[in-house]
Amino acid sequence: MKVIILDGANETDPTRESVLSSLNHEILARGWKGELILLRKHKIGNCGGDFFCWIRSPGLCNIDDDNRRIARSITNCDILVFLTPIAFGGYSSVLKRMLDHMTQNNLPFFTMKSGEIHHPHRYGHTPKLLAIGWTDRLEPEEEAIFHHLVQRNAINMHFSVTISRIFHNNRSDENLQILIRSSLENLENGKAAPGAYLPTITNSQIERAPIQQALVLIGSPRGRKSTSSALGGYLAERLIAHGIPTETIQVYPALGSQERTRALLEAVNAKDLIILAFPLYIDGLPGPVMRLLELIAAQDPAIQPAGKSRRAAFTAIVNSGLPEAEQNQTALAICAQIARRAGYTWAGGLALGAGYSVVNGTHLDQLGWRGASIREALELSASSLASGHPIPSEAVKLMAKRRISNWMFLLLGPISWLLKAWKYGAVRTLWRQPYKA
């Protein structure tokens, strides 16, 4: 039995050593072969969101760095283990940056799974997954989100059996050993964890004054050509029309240097409405966006500008390439926890399905009737946010409206990917398995 451990913790994390020691002990006791991958010490670039791993070099990420070697190891292992401190109910940015690259292990086509449309797996063999998270406080909502996220990953990444465990930092080493032992036994016997629920996301009921300044953060590697930019940009335009000065910042380039990151954090601290627009990556936020939010939450409140409190409003717009807007709900739940942890007022979020097919970076005014309900949702949101109120339920429903039926998506989706691959002369290699042992 081959076990790959993806270590997404920081080097100074005090819980990591205890968890890793107990895990290694149980792996050796079974005579299994374990390999530890310290993600923080590997060169792993950000996923570019270009889908070249499907249409230009099928099965291989366009970025030739350690992500390819790690993806190969994951493909050929029997058990995959995630080690991560829990970040707002999700994974650490260190782990998430690698998981964003797992798209290369799926095919660009579509299949029905658990009543939803998903991409089929590229390989016949899939590992079992044990996700181990830890936290320094008892947070039932964040723990529920973590379990739910792992189960969503099981669907999207086709893990054969999935178990998630959460440890609190005050747990004794003996109890830790027992829980890891039972987890590995259940994985070995094919016994999956029970179903996890996603907690209900509620908007803050705190009364707010009208917004004075807003900031739109675009969390897509495709920058201004992205669906996230089209959605966030349109909302920014509507806020400006309501008399709200609104600044827009692209997250990826802003994290490129300490100076630009510092300027980004200063902009965040100066505004009383923060809007995050991002694409859904492996059921959550892209790794670099998680890194930004970790930095925001870790800031010392003393650095806030004079007269400012951390009670700015925070909202999110997430879009998925798959047609069901409901697949974005785990990511929105993480965003709500980010708001709470960072001291913001959660003003609600919007979820769009089939964003790549319907919008694909096009300005919403150019979409005609196809973008009418999206524009209306954002106009309603801008009006409500500008007056200090959360996103209204009508806007949420309009944005989540199904725009492509399942049968049409299953029929036309593969044709679209075949045409894209034909452009790069890759049609014959779309199904290849470069990491197969």
C-alpha positions in Angstrom: 0.0 0.0 0.0 1.6 3.3 -1.1 0.6 6.4 0.9 1.3 10.0 -0.3 1.1 12.7 2.3 0.6 16.3 1.1 1.8 18.5 4.0 0.1 21.9 3.7 1.2 23.2 7.0 3.7 26.0 7.8 7.1 25.0 9.2 6.4 26.5 12.6 2.9 24.9 13.0 3.0 23.2 16.5 0.3 20.7 15.7 1.8 19.4 12.5 4.6 17.4 14.3 2.1 15.6 16.5 -0.2 14.7 13.6 2.6 13.6 11.4 4.3 11.5 14.1 1.1 9.6 14.8 0.4 9.1 11.1 3.9 7.9 10.3 3.7 5.4 13.2 0.5 3.9 11.9 1.7 3.7 8.4 4.9 1.9 9.4 3.0 -0.4 11.7 1.0 -1.7 8.7 4.1 -2.2 6.6 2.9 0.4 4.1 5.2 2.7 2.1 4.8 6.3 2.9 6.1 9.4 1.1 5.9 12.9 2.7 5.7 15.9 0.3 6.4 19.2 2.1 4.5 21.4 -0.3 6.0 24.6 1.1 9.5 23.5 -0.1 8.4 22.6 -3.6 8.2 24.9 -6.6 4.5 25.1 -7.5 3.3 27.9 -9.6 -0.3 29.2 -9.6 -2.8 27.4 -11.8 -3.2 29.7 -14.9 -6.8 28.9 -15.5 -6.0 28.4 -19.2 -7.1 24.8 -19.5 -4.0 24.0 -21.5 -3.7 20.8 -19.5 -6.8 19.7 -21.4 -6.5 21.2 -24.9 -2.8 21.8 -25.7 -0.8 19.3 -23.6 -3.6 16.9 -22.4 -2.9 15.5 -18.9 0.1 17.8 -18.3 -0.1 21.2 -16.6 1.2 23.9 -18.8 3.6 24.9 -16.0 6.5 22.5 -15.9 7.4 22.5 -12.2 6.9 20.3 -9.2 3.2 20.2 -9.6 3.6 17.6 -12.4 5.7 15.3 -10.3 3.3 15.6 -7.4 0.3 14.9 -9.7 2.1 11.8 -11.0 2.6 10.6 -7.4 -1.1 11.2 -6.5 -2.2 9.3 -9.6 -0.2 6.2 -8.7 -0.7 6.0 -4.9 -3.3 3.9 -3.0 -4.0 6.4 -0.2 -3.7 10.2 -0.4 -3.5 12.2 2.9 -4.1 15.9 3.2 -2.5 17.6 6.2 -3.7 21.2 6.8 -4.6 23.7 9.4 -8.2 24.6 8.8 -8.5 28.1 7.2 -12.0 29.4 7.5 -13.4 25.9 7.0 -11.1 25.3 3.9 -7.6 24.2 3.3 -4.4 26.2 3.8 -3.3 28.2 0.8 -0.1 26.0 0.7 -2.2 22.9 0.1 -4.8 24.6 -2.1 -2.2 25.9 -4.5 -1.3 22.3 -5.3 -4.9 21.0 -5.4 -5.7 23.7 -8.0 -3.5 21.8 -10.4 -5.5 18.5 -10.1 -7.6 19.5 -13.1 -4.9 17.9 -15.2 -6.0 14.5 -13.8 -9.5 14.9 -15.1 -10.8 14.9 -18.7 -12.4 18.0 -20.3 -15.6 16.0 -21.0 -18.7 15.6 -18.8 -20.5 13.0 -16.9 -23.4 12.8 -14.4 -22.3 12.0 -10.8 -24.3 12.4 -7.7 -27.0 14.1 -9.7 -24.6 16.8 -11.0 -22.5 17.4 -14.0 -18.8 16.8 -13.4 -15.6 16.0 -15.4 -14.7 12.3 -15.6 -11.4 11.1 -14.3 -8.5 10.6 -16.7 -7.2 7.4 -15.1 -8.9 4.1 -14.2 -7.3 4.0 -10.7 -8.1 6.6 -8.0 -6.7 6.7 -4.5 -8.5 6.7 -1.2 -8.4 10.0 0.6 -7.8 10.9 4.3 -8.0 14.6 5.0 -6.7 15.7 8.4 -7.3 19.2 9.5 -6.7 20.9 12.8 -7.8 24.1 14.6 -7.0 25.9 17.8 -10.6 26.5 18.7 -14.0 24.8 18.6 -15.9 26.2 15.6 -18.8 23.9 14.6 -19.6 25.8 11.4 -16.0 25.8 10.1 -15.7 22.1 11.0 -18.9 21.3 9.1 -17.6 23.2 6.1 -14.3 21.3 6.2 -16.1 17.9 6.2 -18.4 19.1 3.4 -15.5 20.4 1.3 -13.7 17.0 1.5 -16.8 15.2 0.4 -17.2 17.7 -2.5 -13.6 16.9 -3.5 -14.4 13.2 -3.4 -17.0 13.8 -6.1 -14.9 16.1 -8.3 -11.6 14.3 -8.0 -13.2 10.8 -7.9 -11.6 9.5 -4.7 -12.8 5.9 -4.2 -13.2 6.3 -0.4 -13.0 9.5 1.6 -12.6 10.2 5.3 -12.1 13.6 7.0 -10.8 14.1 10.5 -10.4 17.3 12.6 -8.1 17.5 15.6 -8.1 20.3 18.2 -4.8 21.5 19.4 -5.5 20.5 23.0 -6.1 16.8 22.1 -3.8 14.3 23.7 -1.3 12.4 21.6 -2.9 9.1 22.7 -6.4 10.2 21.4 -4.7 11.5 18.2 -3.1 8.1 17.6 -6.4 6.2 18.2 -8.3 8.4 15.7 -5.6 8.1 13.0 -5.5 4.4 13.5 -9.3 4.0 13.1 -9.2 6.3 10.1 -6.7 4.2 8.3 -8.5 1.0 9.2 -11.7 2.4 7.8 -9.9 3.4 4.6 -8.4 0.0 4.2 -11.8 -1.6 4.6 -13.5 0.8 2.3 -15.6 2.4 4.9 -16.3 6.0 4.0 -17.2 8.8 6.4 -20.9 9.6 6.8 -22.5 12.5 4.8 -21.6 16.0 5.9 -23.9 19.0 5.9 -23.2 22.5 4.9 -24.3 25.1 7.5 -26.9 27.7 6.5 -25.2 30.9 5.5 -27.0 33.9 7.0 -26.3 37.6 6.3 -25.3 39.9 9.1 -28.2 41.7 10.7 -26.0 44.6 11.9 -27.3 47.9 10.7 -24.8 49.8 8.7 -24.4 53.3 7.4 -24.4 53.8 3.6 -21.1 52.7 1.9 -18.5 55.4 1.4 -15.8 53.6 -0.5 -15.7 50.1 -2.1 -13.0 47.8 -3.3 -13.4 45.0 -5.9 -10.8 42.2 -5.7 -10.6 40.1 -8.9 -9.3 36.7 -7.8 -8.7 35.0 -11.2 -5.4 34.2 -12.9 -7.0 35.3 -16.2 -7.2 38.9 -14.9 -9.2 41.3 -17.0 -10.1 38.6 -19.5 -11.9 36.5 -16.9 -15.5 35.9 -16.0 -14.7 37.1 -12.5 -13.5 40.4 -13.9 -16.6 40.8 -16.0 -18.9 40.2 -13.0 -16.8 42.2 -10.5 -16.3 45.0 -13.0 -20.0 45.3 -13.8 -20.8 45.5 -10.1 -18.1 48.2 -9.7 -19.7 50.2 -12.5 -23.1 50.0 -10.9 -21.7 51.1 -7.5 -20.0 54.1 -9.2 -23.4 54.9 -10.8 -24.8 55.0 -7.2 -22.1 57.6 -6.2 -19.8 55.1 -4.5 -16.1 55.6 -5.3 -14.9 52.0 -6.2 -11.4 50.7 -6.8 -10.6 47.4 -8.6 -7.5 45.4 -7.9 -6.3 42.2 -9.6 -5.2 39.8 -6.8 -2.7 37.7 -8.6 -0.3 40.5 -9.8 -0.8 42.3 -6.5 0.7 39.3 -4.6 3.8 39.4 -6.9 5.9 41.4 -4.5 6.0 42.5 -0.9 5.5 46.2 -1.9 2.4 45.4 -4.0 1.0 43.1 -1.3 1.4 45.9 1.2 -0.4 48.3 -1.1 -3.2 45.8 -1.5 -3.7 45.4 2.2 -3.7 49.2 2.7 -6.4 49.4 0.1 -8.4 46.7 1.8 -8.1 48.5 5.2 -9.2 51.8 3.7 -12.5 50.7 2.3 -15.8 49.9 4.0 -17.1 47.5 1.3 -14.9 44.6 0.1 -16.1 42.6 -2.9 -14.3 39.4 -3.9 -15.0 38.0 -7.4 -13.3 34.6 -8.1 -13.7 31.3 -10.1 -14.5 28.1 -8.3 -11.3 26.0 -8.1 -11.7 22.4 -6.8 -14.8 23.3 -4.8 -13.1 26.3 -3.1 -11.2 29.5 -3.6 -8.0 29.6 -5.7 -4.8 29.1 -3.6 -3.5 32.7 -4.1 -6.9 34.1 -3.1 -6.8 32.0 0.1 -3.3 33.4 0.7 -4.5 36.9 0.5 -7.4 36.2 2.9 -5.0 34.6 5.3 -2.9 37.8 5.3 -6.0 39.9 5.8 -7.3 37.9 8.7 -3.8 37.8 10.3 -3.4 41.6 10.3 -3.0 43.4 13.6 -6.2 45.5 14.2 -3.9 48.3 15.4 -2.8 49.0 11.8 -6.3 50.1 10.8 -6.4 53.8 9.6 -7.4 56.3 12.2 -11.2 56.3 12.7 -11.7 53.0 10.8 -12.9 49.8 12.3 -12.7 46.3 10.9 -16.5 46.3 10.5 -16.4 46.8 6.8 -18.9 44.8 4.7 -17.6 41.8 2.9 -19.3 40.0 -0.1 -18.3 37.5 -2.7 -19.2 36.6 -6.3 -18.1 33.1 -7.3 -18.6 31.5 -10.7 -18.2 27.9 -11.8 -17.7 26.4 -15.3 -20.3 23.7 -14.5 -24.0 24.6 -15.0 -25.2 24.1 -11.4 -24.7 27.3 -9.4 -25.3 25.1 -6.3 -21.8 23.7 -6.7 -20.5 27.1 -5.5 -22.1 26.9 -2.1 -19.1 25.4 -0.2 -16.9 28.3 -1.4 -19.5 30.9 -0.4 -19.7 29.2 3.1 -15.9 29.6 3.3 -16.2 33.3 2.4 -18.8 33.9 5.1 -16.4 32.4 7.7 -13.5 34.6 6.3 -15.7 37.6 6.9 -16.4 36.5 10.5 -12.8 35.6 11.3 -11.4 38.9 9.8 -14.0 41.0 11.6 -16.1 42.0 8.6 -19.9 42.1 8.3 -21.0 39.3 5.9 -23.2 41.0 3.3 -24.0 37.8 1.4 -22.8 36.3 -1.8 -23.7 35.5 -5.4 -23.1 32.2 -7.2 -23.1 31.7 -11.0 -23.1 28.5 -12.9 -21.8 27.9 -16.5 -19.8 31.2 -16.2 -17.2 30.0 -18.7 -19.9 29.2 -21.3 -22.2 32.2 -20.7 -19.8 35.0 -19.9 -16.2 34.0 -20.5 -14.8 37.4 -19.9 -17.2 39.3 -22.1 -18.5 42.6 -20.8 -22.1 42.0 -19.6 -23.5 44.8 -21.7 -22.4 42.8 -24.8 -24.2 39.7 -23.8 -27.7 41.0 -24.8 -30.6 38.9 -23.6 -28.2 36.1 -22.4 -26.8 38.4 -19.7 -30.1 40.1 -18.7 -30.7 38.3 -15.5 -27.0 38.5 -14.5 -27.0 42.3 -15.0 -30.3 42.6 -13.0 -28.8 40.6 -10.2 -25.7 42.8 -10.0 -27.8 46.0 -10.3 -30.0 44.9 -7.4 -26.9 44.0 -5.4 -25.3 47.4 -6.1 -28.3 49.3 -5.0 -28.7 47.3 -1.8 -24.9 47.3 -0.9 -24.6 51.1 -1.6 -27.3 51.8 1.0 -25.6 49.6 3.6 -27.9 46.5 3.2 -26.9 42.9 2.3 -27.4 41.4 -1.1 -31.1 40.8 -1.5 -32.5 37.2 -2.0 -34.0 38.2 -5.4 -30.5 39.0 -6.7 -29.2 35.6 -5.4 -32.0 33.8 -7.2 -31.4 35.7 -10.4 -27.7 35.0 -10.4 -28.2 31.3 -9.6 -30.7 30.8 -12.4 -30.0 27.8 -14.6 -28.9 29.1 -18.0 -28.0 25.8 -19.7 -29.9 22.6 -19.3 -28.0 19.4 -18.5 -28.8 17.7 -21.8 -27.5 20.7 -23.8 -24.4 21.0 -21.6 -23.7 17.2 -22.0 -24.2 17.5 -25.8 -22.5 20.7 -26.7 -19.8 20.8 -24.0 -17.6 18.0 -25.5 -17.9 19.6 -29.0 -16.5 22.9 -27.6 -13.5 21.2 -26.0 -12.8 19.1 -29.1 -12.7 22.3 -31.2 -10.4 24.0 -28.8 -8.1 20.9 -28.8 -8.2 20.8 -32.6 -6.7 24.3 -32.7 -3.6 23.0 -30.9 -3.5 19.7 -32.9 -4.2 17.8 -29.7 -7.5 16.0 -30.5 -5.9 12.6 -30.8 -4.1 12.9 -27.4 -7.1 14.3 -25.4 -7.5 10.9 -23.5 -3.8 10.2 -22.9 -2.6 9.2 -19.5 0.9 10.6 -19.1 1.2 9.8 -15.4 0.1 6.1 -15.6 2.7 3.8 -14.0 
